[in-house]
Amino acid sequence: MNLQRSKALQRKSHALIPAGCHTYAKGDDQYPERAPAFLAKGKGCHVWDLDGNEFIEYGMGLRAVTLGHAYPPVVEAAYRQMLLGDNFTRPSPLEIETAEELLSLIPGAEMVKFAKNGSDVTTAAVKLARAYTGRDLVAVCAEHPFFSVDDWFIGSTSMASGIPLPVRSLTVKFHYNDIASVESLFEEHRGEIACIILEAESTELPINNFLHELQRLCKKNGALLILDEMITGFRWHNGGAQAFYGIGPDLSTFGKAMGNGFSISALLGKREIMELGGLYHDKERVFLLSTTHGAENHSLAAALETIRIYQQQPVVEHLYRQGERLAKGVNSAIAENGLQDYFQLAGKPCNLIYITRDQDKNRSQAFRTLFLQEVIKRGVIAPSLVVSFSHTEQDIDRTIEVIGESLNVYRKALAEGVDKHLVGRPVKPVFRPFN
Ligand SMILES: Cc1ncc(COP(=O)(O)O)c(C=O)c1O
């Protein structure tokens, strides 16, 4: 594969931009040496790099692009709005129309506030919970990789440089599916926890009625339950994981797929809590999400169109169906290569990931890198195996072939040593090590 132009620009990028790009998960430390460093164009689930190489892509735009790249109805809706103006001195009626449309999908949510990024809205949810409860501590799920770029979350990770210790000490952790770990947090910090925040489901299924038990404990202890639906939203179900599991959180946050790649996110929740950010109450007002570009018109138009497409077309069904087809084919390839203990699929069909293990069956970044290297060489970029509405059966079947061939190399590397097959250093992701 010719990567000449990509590689030349890659050298330049690090001289101009710390880490060479603006999204952690797109960084060079997340991809093998032999990978396209820049993608110049996308259509559906296909992308082209700077050197003209074509790939089938998975997990597109960090799971933001669920319909497909350059999806015509969404692009056209955004463009029509751009021609009418993108940002006025007073709000646009689109804000109300999009709010109504989104709320109609999410049972139990009564009010919504739009923003640009997932981080903005999870941070706003935490701020609102602190204001509503008058408490400072935030309890986050230890197994869930990412909630926000802001200090309350990053301060609790291994990349906490620059975040004051007093801020770090305000975030505590519980374990998914371990209700006892939540009970002991509430006991240890009696009357101090403002909220519990988690994804309803990541790669592990909730068991023993975990989500409803969590809600019961939050109520009992006067804390709010916040569901982060950045990934589950517009994927598990049109109404998000909260509709899928029949759970009514106090607050929830959406982003990513909601605008099919356009920058838009939303904080939703119960009126009594959300109204603290409003004008018509006699309590102290919460400064809830105000930015210059907050309700940028073309992103709202893109979100409105995306939501309508979800309502009119079987998007979610397609994600499950193609994910199932992919999982079936990949599981056969795993079995053919005798790799059941070394390469595994995890997660829902609509959000498939893979786990790589070394010859001792320990999780391995070197083997993850090798797998990525081999699929990329054959025309598939798969940091995860998350499909979109644009992945056709042909794309899925080609991917299964590519994965089969790559697992053949994987099997040889288990016997001969990964170094013999890997070009360059292993990847070292901090936040989503196994995607
Ligand atoms: C579950 C979850 N919450 C929040 C975020 C933050 O969203 P954003 O990157 O749009 O700020 C992410 C981003 O990956 C995420 O996966």
The ligand as an SDF file (V2000), in Angstrom:
LIG
                    3D

 16 16  0  0  0  0  0  0  0  0999 V2000
  -19.7490    7.4370   26.3770 C   0  0  0  0  0  0  0  0  0  0  0  0
  -19.1480    8.7610   25.9920 C   0  0  0  0  0  0  0  0  0  0  0  0
  -19.4980    9.8690   26.6670 N   0  0  0  0  0  0  0  0  0  0  0  0
  -18.9890   11.0760   26.3580 C   0  0  0  0  0  0  0  0  0  0  0  0
  -18.0660   11.2320   25.3560 C   0  0  0  0  0  0  0  0  0  0  0  0
  -17.5390   12.5920   25.0190 C   0  0  0  0  0  0  0  0  0  0  0  0
  -18.0880   13.0360   23.8260 O   0  0  0  0  0  0  0  0  0  0  0  0
  -17.3480   14.1380   22.9270 P   0  0  0  0  0  0  0  0  0  0  0  0
  -16.1030   13.4970   22.4010 O   0  0  0  0  0  0  0  0  0  0  0  0
  -18.3440   14.4640   21.8550 O   0  0  0  0  0  0  0  0  0  0  0  0
  -17.0430   15.3140   23.8040 O   0  0  0  0  0  0  0  0  0  0  0  0
  -17.6600   10.1030   24.6260 C   0  0  0  0  0  0  0  0  0  0  0  0
  -16.6500   10.2360   23.5500 C   0  0  0  0  0  0  0  0  0  0  0  0
  -16.0830    9.3050   23.0720 O   0  0  0  0  0  0  0  0  0  0  0  0
  -18.2080    8.8330   24.9490 C   0  0  0  0  0  0  0  0  0  0  0  0
  -17.8710    7.7250   24.2920 O   0  0  0  0  0  0  0  0  0  0  0  0
  1  2  1  0
  2  3  1  0
  2 15  2  0
  3  4  2  0
  4  5  1  0
  5  6  1  0
  5 12  2  0
  6  7  1  0
  7  8  1  0
  8  9  2  0
  8 10  1  0
  8 11  1  0
 12 13  1  0
 12 15  1  0
 13 14  2  0
 15 16  1  0
M  END
$$$$
